[in-house]
């Protein structure tokens, strides 16, 4: 007992006033609640107000429990907001009262005291309350159930909130005592205590806490003993522990794996849905442990097929900051989820539940087992898909969608029958059947688009467009998302139907409520990305732009609905090109204002964080991205707008922002403005280049990627004047291109930029040729012929002519990269001929080296080089070069 406790007694009148407030705050009337809130805030000025609150919670047993608990929760909020201002006496009184009452006979009061203890502990008070943990641990041994349960409840909350500090030297590592103590309670007679004990230990699995790892075998043994516990909460915590152990201590589970799999199959069908959901997570985690599948009778799964896609969930579409990438022919499929609650319910679609977890588990299993899964799943699927009960049919459609990615090859023979059936299901009378069918069809969009358009694409598109205008909001949402996926897959295949598509999407503007409007913007933006300049027709512009501009004018600068609209307009501006000119000035000006406002707010917040809130920088990011879209779409037409604004000054600040996404978008804009109106960018280059150099850090992949691309664009414009800036960037670029596990996009952009720097300043870059030539060649052999690839290859040829010895060891890689061109411009082809032909390269490296190269070259590569570049001396006897014949590019392993 502290001295304080004996001294402090409440004033009866003050106590009655506070009790009155506590009663009034439980009134349903919001006006009364507001008044009470204000009075409570005023009472915070009195130092002993918090003594009254703890007194009501712990001592005033004559009061009803909800009022006592409420008093404790108000005290908890005060601790959160003002704890550092509590007088020492008050703090000590609260702490001692908490520990003396953790065993209150009421579960509600025990829980409230536990929450209060945890809140004090999380305010850094674990260090200043040294007797807290020892006291709680000793209370676990109490004969009184309430005391033991209350202490365990508080310890569980502390383990959840303060796991990191419990495992540090700051507190002299209390877990060395606590974890063995918790393990003793796994066999306690009370299910609630058993559940607390497992939950406490579970907090330390993922972090591989040393104190737990020392007792790992005892922990696992105790878990197995609880496997059949009658209490659902205990079973749930056992399942959760096994799922986490699968990630961190698979070695210890391996000997028991068959039993664990059997157990988890039972638990996935547990009567208690929370237990089943926890068990279902096991299959998701298991799929990431390829070795386990081999143990659990996985048959002959090829090694590379056992590695599932990293996607764990079937996620909704989301905003991406602008990243500059090279063009390939492979696009990932983004996925949209659905919800399964009441039909009219408009809740968020992201609630994680057993059915979604099962679908996600099927998805990852399909990605591991691939078509081996089908013999087991198809008989079940057929029964589900054509079932007369809609709920069963709906689950079958979800299964069909879940296995799409992993089992696509094996499903192809069934799709000619299934796709028409699914298209019919789009007009089912049940909204949930219609919405899940939208999603499942989007998972097969790639196959649909690969077939003749009249067979499936046209009927699917027609029905999906009807569903976009469905009377049910969830169906609208699913249809809109599915259509966006179809757009990504179909691209220009949609051009013949543009009028019909736009007609539907524009009509949806008048029909959709707030949430679905945001998805509609995405569908319109994706359409613009997919059909590009085909959208630039007066009749299409007349349909599309008025509703977009109307929404644009309605939204205030601080409205977050601007994000998807700005992103949509960015795609539309890029696609419409000159067609966007009539709308560009107000759009441009507002974007510049958004950037300026956000930067100003950030400066105020940095200077006086107490007075000014930090801005939401997403406003600035989407505005920068839309400016990029304008620059890309309008090209030179943006010059006047840039000339009349301070955008370059603002960009200078954005490029140095702490937030990576802001820098990423500002470098994308820098590259686009460099291409569109370099005369305005050039005066700032001396300021920009050092910043670009410091952002060549592959830890921030997208920032690094966009900075690299911008440097390449600047070098093409600067020409020989790029010379003084080469030392600021070249070493970092060479390091990145040689770095293992660098993402493909970054490798390609780095190679192009190195090539461009070498093109404009060969004397400065060529000496390093040997350090980057091999990864340079392998990075660029797979990208399409385009302007960027063209300038990069001109650069490499120029550098080889300056420093031929730099390419000697890797000349075969260079020849292979040259052979990857389908249709180089005539003067570039001449450059290739000069470098690859014996008269150029051979003269510089000598006969001996030349012969060595000839012997290394694979025959198809020799033939292609001979056909294209007249490198006859490389060919086998009797070969005569036929210029212009098409031979396959060969890769070099």
N, C-alpha and C positions, 0 to 999 in steps of 0.2 A: 504494500500500500504506500502511495506517495504522501508526503506531508500535505501537498496541495488538496488531496481528496478530503482530508479531515477539515481543512480550513474553509473549503468552498461549499456554500449552501445557496440554493436558488432563492431569489426573492419571490414570494408567493404571487404577487400581482404580475410580475414579469413572466412567471411560469404560465399563468392563466392566459396572458396575452399571446404567448407563443403557441399554446395549445389551441386557442381560438383560430390563429392563422393556419395551423396545420389542418384543422377541420375544414376551414374555408377553401383551402387549396385542393381539397378533394371534390369540390363542387364541379358539375359539368359546365357551368356558365363560364365562358372564356373571359368575360369582362372581370368577374370576381377573381379568376386565376391571375389575370394581369396585375390587378391591384395588389394581391397577395405577394406576387413576385417582386413588385416594387418595394413593399414594406420589408420583405426578407432582405433585399439588397441594402436597405437603409440600416437594418439591424446589424449588418456586418461591421458597421463602424464601432460597435461596442465590443471591447476585448473579450468579455466573458459570454457573448452570445453563443459561441460554440460549446461552452460548458453546459448551457441549457439544453442544447440539442443532444449531447451525449447522455445527459441526465434523463431526458425523456426516453431515449432508446434503451438504456440499460437499467435504470432504477425505478422508472414510473410504471410498475407492473400493473397498476390499477387501470391504465389506459388500454384501449383496444390495440391489437397488434398492427393493423395497417397504419395507424397514426404514429406508433413508435418507430415502425420501419421507415416511414416517410421522413421522420426527424433524422434518422441515420443517413438517409440518402441525400438530404439537403446538406448535412454535415460533410458527406463525401464530396459533394460538389464544391463546398467551401474549401476543403482540403486541396482539391484539384486547382482551384483558382488562387487561393491566398495563403497556402500553408506556410510559406516563408515569413509571413507577417504575424503568425500566431505567437503570442507571448509564451515563454518557456513553460510557465506554470500550466497554461491551458493545454499545451502539447502533451505534457507529462500526465495530466489528468485524463485526457482522451486515451492515451496509450494504455494506462493501467486499467481503465474501465473496459477497454476492448478485451484485454487478456483475462480479466476477471469474469467476463460475460460471454465468452466464446462458446460456453456450454449451456446457454439459455435453453429452457425446456421447449421453446417454440422454434420450429425449423426456420420460419421466416426471419425471426430476430437473429438466430445463429448465422444465417446466410448474410444478413445485412452487416453484422459485426465483421464477418469474414471479408466482405467487400471493402469495408472501411479500413481494415488492417492492410489489405492488399494495396489500396490507394495510397496510404501513408508510406508503405514499403516502396511503391514505385516512384515516389517523389524523392528518391535518393536516401530514404530513411533506413534502408537495411543496414547501412554503415553506422547510422546514428541511433540504432535501436538494437544494440548487440544482444540483448537477452530475448529478442523476439523468437528467432528460430529455435534456440535451445528450449525455450518455454513451450512453444507449440509442439516440439518433438516429445517433450516429457509428458504433455497432456494426452498424447496418443495412448499412453499406457494407463490412462485413467480407467477405473472400474465403471465409471458412469458413461453410458453410451452417448448421451448428448454431448459431453465434453470431448470425447474421442472424435465423434462425427464433426463437431464444429471446428476442432483443431485441424482435422484432415481437409475439411472444405476450404479453410483459409490457406493451408499449405498448397493445396492443388492450384488455387488462384495465384499464389506467389510463384509456384513453379512455371505456370503459364506465362506470367507477366515478366518475370525476372530471371529466366533460365540462364541467360548469359552471365550475369554477375554472380549467380550461385556457383558457377563453374570457374570462378576466377580467384586469383590470390587476394583480391581486395577484401574478401570475407574469410580468408584462411580456409578455403575449400570445404564448406559445410557438407557438400554432397557426399564426401567420403563417409560421413556418419549417416546422412539422411537416406541414401539409396538402400544400403543393407537394412535399415529400419523399415522402409516402405515394403521391401520384399517380404518381411516377416508377416505383413498384414494381408498378403494374397490369400491366406488360408483362414482369415477371420470369419466368425460365424455370421456377421451382418453383411448382406449383399452390398449395401451402400458403402460400407468401409472398404470392402474388396474392390469396388469400382473406383473409389478415390485412390486407392493404393496403385492400381494399374495406371490410372490416368496420370498420377504424379510421375511415375517412372517413364511413361511414354514421352514426356516432354524432352527427354534427354537422349532419345534414340538417334534422330537425324543428325544432331551435332556430334555424334560419336563421343559423348562425354566419357572421359577416362574412368571416372568413378563407376559408371555403368558397365563399361567394357570389361572391367576387372571381374564383374559378377555376371557376365553375359550368359554363361551356361546355366547358372542358377535361375536367372530371369526367364530364360526360354523354358526351362523345366517347370517353373511355377506357372507360366502361361499355359502350357499343355495341360496342367492339372485343372485349370479353370475352363478348359475348352467346352465342357458341357454344362457350364453354370446355368442355374435356372433364371438368373437375373439378366434381362436383355442388355442393360447398361454395361454389365461385366462382359458379356459376349461381344458387344460392340467394341469395347476397349481392347479386348484380346485380338479381334480382327484388325483393328487399327495398328496395334503393335506389330503383328505379323507382316502387314503391308509395309510398314516402315523398315522392319528388319530385312525384308527382301531387298530393299535398296542399299542398306549399309552393312549388313552382316550375312550376306547370302551364304558365305562359307559355313556358318553355324547352322543354317537351316537345311543345307543340302542333304545331310543324312536322313532327314525326316520328311523330305519333299513330297513323297507319294501320299503320306498321311495328311500333310498340310493341304494338298490339293483336294483330297477327298473331303476334308473338313470344310474347306472354303466352298466347295460345291453345295454342301448341306446348308452352310450359313447364308449363301446367296439366295437360298429359298426359305430363309428364316421367316417365321410368322411376323416378327417385328421388323417393320420396313427400314428403320434406322440401322439395325444389325445387317440386314440384307444389303443396304447401300454401302456400308463400310466394307463388307466382304466382296462386293462387286468391284471395288477399287483394286482389289488384289489382282484381278485379271489384267487391268490396265497396267499395273506396275510390272506384273510378270512378263508382259509382252516386251518390256524393255530389257529383259535379262535373257538374251538369246540362248545362253547355255542351258537354261532351265527347260526350254522347250525340247531340247535334245534328250533331256533326262525323262521328260514326261511323254515318252512315246511319240516323238514328233515325226517319225518316219524319216524319209530321205529328203529333208528340207535342204536345198542348196544353201551354202553359207550366207551368200549375200541376201538371200530372200528371208533369212531369219531376222534381219534388222528392220524393225518397223519404221514407218515415217515418224518424225518427232511429234507430229500433231497428236495430242492426247484427246482433243475434244472436237466436237463438231461446232465450230465457232461461227458467230455472226460476222458479217463483213465489218471492217473498221477503217478509220482514217489512216492513211500512210503519208508521212512527209515525203516531199519530192526527192527521188533518188535517180540519178542519171545512169542509164544502163545501155549496153549494146544490144542489138536485136538478135534474137535466136528464134527458133521455131517451137520452143517449149514453154507452155504457160501452166502454172500450178492452178489447181481448182480451189477457189475459196468456198467454204461451206457455210450453210445457214442452218440454224437449229429451229426447232419448233417447241411448242409447249403443249401440255396435255391436260390442262385443268378444264373448268367449265367452258362451254363454247362461247358464252358472251363475255367471259372474263377477259380483261385487257391488261393482265399483269405483265411484268417484265418476262421476256422469253429466256432469261438466263438462269432461272431457278434450277439448281442441280438436283436431280432426283434419281430414283432407282432405275426408272425406264431409260433416262438419258445416259446414265452411267453404263447400263447394260448395252445400249447401242454403241457407245464409245468403245466399250470392251470388245464388242463384236468387230468394230472397225479395226482395232489394233490386232486382234486375232487374225482377221482376214489378211492384214498386211504381213503377218508372219507366215501363216500357213498357205496363203495364196489359194490356188484352186483345189488343194487337198481338202479344204474345208467343205467344198460343195457337196460331195456325196453325203455328208452328214446333215447339211443344212437344207438342201433342195427339197427332200421329201416333206420336211416340216413347213418349208416356205410355201409350197404349192397349196397345202391345206389352209394356211393362214390367208394367203392372198385372195383366194376365191371363197372365203368363209361368208356365211349369210349374216353373221353378227358383225356390225360395223366396227365395234371395238377391236375384235380379233383381226379383221381385215386391215384396220389402221396399223396395228402392231406389225403385221406382215410387210406392209409398205415401208415402214421404218426399217425393218431388218434388211429389206432389199436395198435401201439406200445406204445402210451402214456398211454392207459388204462390197459396195460398188468399187471402191478404189483398189482393195486388195484382190478381189476375185474377178476383175473386169474381163480378163482373157477367157476364163472359163464360163462367164455369163453370156458372152457374145452369141452363142448358138440359140439362147433362149430369148434374146432381146427382141427379135422380130415379132414374137408373140406377146412379150411382156409390155413393150412400150405402148402399143395401141391400147392394151388393157389399162395401163396407167393413165393414158390420155383420157380414156373414158371416166376413170375415177376422179378426174379433175372436175367433173360436174356431178359428183355424188351429193346426195341431199345433206349429208353430215359435214359441217364445216371443218371438223378436225381431220376427216379423211381428205378433203380437198387441200388443206394446208400441208399435210405431211407428203401428199403426192407431189406438190410443187417442189418440195425439197429433194425428194427421191429422184424425180426426173432431172433436176439440175445436176445430180451426181452422174447421170449417164449422158449429159449434154455432149461430151466429146465424141461419143459414138454416134449419137443422133446426127451431128454435123458432118460426120464422115460418110454418111449415106446420101443418095440422091435427094435433093432438097424437098421434092414433092412427096417423098415417101413418109418421112417422119417430121422433118424440120417445120414444114409449113403447117401441118395439123397441130403440132405441139405449140408453135408460136401463136396460132389463132386461139387455141384454148387458154394458154397462159395469159394472153392479153385480156380475155374475158374475165379471168380470175383476178387480174389487176384491178378490175372494176367490180369485184365481188361485193356483196352487201355485208360480209363479215370482215372486221378489221384484221383479224389474225391471218385470214386467207389473203387479203390484200398484201400484207407484209411478206408472207411466204412467196407469193407469186412475183412480187416486185424483185425480191432477192434472187429468186430462181431465174427470172428474166435477165437480170444483170449477169449471172453466170453464163446463160445461153449467149448473151451478146459477146462476152469475152471469147467464147469458143467459136462463134459463127463469124465474127468480124464482118468482112465485106459481103458475105453471103446474105446479109440482111438488107443490103442496099435496095433491091427491088421492092421491098416491103416498107420502106422508110415512112411513106405518107401515112400508112395504116398504123404503124408503130407510134409515130408522133401524135397522131390523132388520139390514140388511147392514153398515152402518157400525159398529154396536155389536159385531157378531160379529167384525169385523176387529180389534177391540181384542185379542181373545184370540189372534188368529192372527199379527198383525204383530210383526216384530222391531223393534229400536230405530229404525233410520233411517226406515222407512216409517211408523212411529207419528207422526212429526213431520208427515208429509204428510197423514195421516189427521186430525190436529187441524185442519189448514187446511181440509180438505173439510167438516168438521163446522161450523167457524166460518163458512165461506162459505154453507153451507146455512142457518144461523141468520140471516145477513145477508139472504139471498134471500127467505126465507119469513116473517121477522119474527114478529109476534104469533101467527101460525097454529101456531107451535111450542108455544105456551102451553096445552097440554092435559095433564091428569094422566097419561094413558097414555104420551104422548111423553116427558114429564119423567121418568117412572119408568124408561123404557128408557135414556134418554140420560145422566142425571146420575150414577147409581151408578158406572159405569166411569170417568167423568171425575174424580169425587171420589176414587175409589180411586187413580188415577194421581197426583192432586194430593197425596194423603197419602204416597205412596211417595217423591216427589221431595224431595231436600234443598234448602235455600235457595240453595246455591251451584251447583246443577245447572243447566246451560244449557238442558236440555230444558224447563225452566219457561217459557222464552220463548214457544214456539209454544202451550203449554198455556194460559198466561195470556191470550194473544191470542185463542185459541179461546173461553175462558170469557168474555172481554169481549163477544164477539159473542153468545154464548148468553145472558148476563145481560141484554143490551139487548133481545134478542128475547123472552125469557121474562117480562120485567117482573115482576109480583108473583109469578109462578111460581118465581122464583129466591129468594124470601124465606127458605125453610127452609135455604138453603145460604149465605146472604150473610154471616153474622157471621164464621165462620172465614176465609172468602175475603178479606173486607174487612181483618180484623186482620193476616193474613199480608202483604197488599200494603203496609199501613202499615209493618209491620216491615221489609220489604225496602227500602222507601224510607229508613227511619231507619238501617238497617245501612249502606247504600251511602253515605249522607251522612256518617256517622261515620267510615267507612273513608277517605273522600275528605279529611276534615279531618285525620286522622292523617297521611295521605300528604303533604298540603300542608305540615304542620308538620315532619315528619321523613321526607323521601322516601327516605333511605338505609335506614331501618328498616321502613317500611310500604309495601307494594305499593299501586299505584293500583287502585281497585275497577273492576269491569266495570259501567259505568253503564247498560248495557242492562237489567240487573235492575230498576233504578229506573224506566227508561222504560216497560217493559212493565207494571210494577206500577201506575204512574200511569195508563196507558191502561186497565187493567182497572178501576181505581177510577172512571174516566170512564164505562166501560160500566155499572158498578153504579149510578152516579148517574143515568145516562140511563134505565136499565131500571126501577129502583126508585122514582125520583122522590122524593116526600116521605117515603117509607118509609126512606130512608137517614139521615134526620135524627138518630135516636137514636145511630146508629153514629158519625156525625160529632161529635156532642156529647160522646161518651165518648173521643174520641181527640185526638191533637195534630196532626192532618193539616194544619191551616191553617198552623201554625208550620213544618212540614216544607215545605209548598208555597212559603212565603216564601223559603226557602233554594233550592229547586229553580228558582224563577223567576229567580234570579240566578246560576245555574250557568253555567260557561264553555261547556259543550257545548250547541249549539243544539237538538239533539233533546230534551234534558231540558227546556229552556224551552218548547219546542213542546208537549210532552205536559202540562206543568204548567198552561199557559194553557188547554188544552182542558179539563182537569179543573176549573179555576177557573170556566169558563163553565158547565159541567155542574152544579157545586155551586151556582152562582148561581141556576140554574133550579130546582134541587131543594130547597135549604134556605137561602135567602138570609139568614135570621136569624143563621146562624153565620158567614157571609162578611162581613156588613155591618161589624162592628167592625174588620175588617182593611183596609177599602177605602182609608183614608188612607195605609196602607203600600203597598198593592198598586198604586194608580193611577200613581204616578211610575215604577214599574218597567215597567208596561204602556206608558207613554208612550215610554220609552227603547227599547222593543223594536219600535216601529213603523218598522223599518228594512227596506225591501224587498230588501236584499242577502240576507237570510235569509227567503226567501219564506214557508215554512211557519210559522216562528216569528211573523212579521209577521201572517200570515193569522189564526192562532189568537188572538194578542193583540187584533187588531181585532175578531174575533167576540166575545171575552170582554167587551170594552169595551161593545159593543152590548147584550149580555145584562145587564150591570151597570146600564147607564143606564135600561133598562126598569124594573128593580127600585128604583132610587134616586129616579126622578122628579126633582122640582125640586132635590133635594139633590145632584144631579150638577153643579150650577152651578160650584162652585170647581174642578172637575177639567177643565172644557172646555178651558181654555188649555193644559193639559198634553198634549192629544192632537189638537185640531182641525187645527192647521196641518199636522202630519204627514199626517193623513188626506187633507186636500185635495191635498197634494203627491202622495200615492200615486195618487189617482184620476186625476190629470192626467199621470201618468208614462207615457211611451210604452212599449209592449211589456210592460205589467204583465199577469201571468197572469189569466185570466178569473175564477178562483175568488177571488183576492185582490181584484179589482175589485168583484165582487158583494158580498163581505163588507164591503168599505170603504164602498160605497154604502149598504148596509143600516145600518151603524153610524152614518154621518153622518145618515141619515134619522131614526134613533132618538134621536140626541143632539138633533136639531132638534125632535123631538116633545116631549121633556121640558124642553128649555131653548131655545125658539124665539128668544127675544130675543138670546141669546148666539151662536147659529149663523147665523140668517137674514142678518145683514150680509154674510156671505161667499157668499151664494147664487150670485151671478154667477160666482164662481170655480169652482164645481163642478157647476152644474145640467146642462150638456150631457153630460159623461161619466157623471154620475149616471143620467140618463135612459137612455142607450144601454146602460149596464151592467145595468139591471134589467128591460129590456123582454123579455128572453128567459127569465126564470126562472119556474118554476111558481108559481101562486097558493099562498101559505102564510102562516103567522103572521108570519114575519120580514119578508116582502114587505109584508104588511098594515101593520105598525107603521112601516116605513120610508116608505110612501106617506102615512100620516097625518102623519108628520113633515114631508114636503116640502110638503103642502098647508098645514099650519100656518105653515111658514116663508114660503110665498108670500103668505099673508094678512098677515104682518108686514112683508114687503119685496117688494111686487109688482114694483117696478122691477128687482129682481135677476133676474127671469126673462124680461123683455121680449124680449131678443134671441133667446132660445132657446125661446120658448113652444111652437113647433111640436114640439120634442123632448119637451117635457112632455106635450103632447096625445098624441103617439105612444106614450109610455110608459103613459099612462092607458089607451089603447086596447088595450094588451097584456093587460089583465085579462080573464079569462074570466067569473069569478063573484065580484065584490067583495061584501063584507057591505053591508047596506043603508045603515048610517051612513057607511061609507067612500064608497059611491056618491054619497051626498048631498054629501060634502066635494068630490068631483070635480065635481059639478054646480055647486057654488058657485064653485069656482075657474075652471072652464072656461066657465061660462055668462056671457053678456054682462052679466048683472046684477051679477055679482061682479067679474070681472076687467075687464070693459069700463069699468065705472064708475071703476075706479082708474087705468086707463091712458089713457082718453079714446077718443073715436070714431075719430080718425085712426089711432092705433096698431092699434086693433081691426080696422079695414078692411085694414090691411097684413097682419095675420096671416091673415085670411080668404083673401086672394089667394094666399098661399103654400101652403095646405094641399092635398095631393093628394086627388082626389075620394073614393077608398075610405076615407081617414082621416076626411074630413068626414062621410061617410055613417055610419061606425061611431060617431063621437062623437054624431051626431044621434040615432042609434038608442038609444044607451045613456044619454046624459046630457042629451038635449033641447037640444043646442046648435044649434037650428034656424037661427039667423042665419048659420051657417057654410055652410049647404047650398045646393045649386044650386036655381034656381027650380022650384017645383012639387014639391019634395021634402017629404014629410010624415013626421015621425019615428014609427017604430013601436018602442016601447020593448020590449026583450027580443029583437029579431031578432039573428041571429048573422052578423056580417060579419068578414072576415079582418083581423087586425092588419096594418098596413102598416109596413114598415121605411123609415127615411130614410137614404139613403146619405150 
